[in-house]
Amino acid sequence: MANPIKQEMINQKKSIKFAFLLIIVALNLGCDQVSKVIARKSIEPYEQISIIKDRFTLTKVENTGAFLSAGSNLPDFVRVILLTVMPVLVLGYGLWFLYSNRNLPRMMQIGICFLIGGGIGNIYDRIVYGSVTDFLHMDFVLFKTGIFNMADVSIMTGIGLLLLQTLLAKKEEKQLANNQEPTA
């Protein structure tokens, strides 16, 4: 039989850890929403404000589609299902997955938090405003982006962290396998 005091301490530690993960989600969401409020108030539609010469500019657009306006020409019903309902379900699953799998590697947990925070930011816009406010654009000749927002930065950072975690785990597995090979 487990010690009830020890079990309670473990549960408290897990709750604190999950609260910390929710703070990461909230910080991503907050950064996105604050930046969009500023963009909506300070930038006219399609106005171009140069930040770093013509390499980094602010240009406000309202995106009714997904990444790079994909799906913006779909019928409204289909667009709502694909770009609002399904993402809400996926984000809900992501939160459940994060809560249910408390022993995931830390980098994976943080990556999932970035994905969820960015996803909620864009879904919130889509539900409240009917479109997602994008306003950042980079053109460094060899590297050029479409117009994006801080939620997109969170999502891409989350994907990067998950890929890095996967690569590190594969490298660790390979090292373990090499260390367990019998020597002749």
C-alpha positions, 0 to 999 in steps of 0.5 A: 500500500502506497504512503498517502502523504507521499502520493499526495505530494506526487499529485501536488507536484504533477498539478504544479507541473501542469499549471506551469504548462498551462502558463506556457500556453497562456503566454503564447496566447497572450503574446499573440492576442496583444500583438494582434490588438496592437496591429488592428489598432495601429496598422491600416489594411495592406499598409506597409510599415518598414521595420528593417528597411524592406526586409522586415515589414508590418502589413495587416491582412485578414486571412479567412483561410488557413496557412497562406490563405489555403481554404479561403475560397471554400464554401462557408460551411466547409471552411467552418468545419475544417478551419474551426470545428476540427482545430478546436477538437484537435486542440482539446485533444492536445490539452487532454494528451498533455494532461494525461501523459505527464511523463513526456520529455520536457521539450515535447511538453513545451512544444505541445504547449506552443502548438496549443497556445498558437492554435488557440490564438488563431481559432479565437480570431476566427471565431470572434472576428471571422478571420485571422489577423496577420501582420508580419512579413520578412523578405531576406532575399533567400528567405521570404515569408508570407504574411503571418502572426505571433500565433504562427510563430508559436506553432512553428516553434512548437513544431521545431521543438517536437522535431528536435525532441524526436531527433534527440530521442533517435540519437539517444536510442542509437547510442544505447543500441551501440553501447549494448552491442556485444564485443568480439 
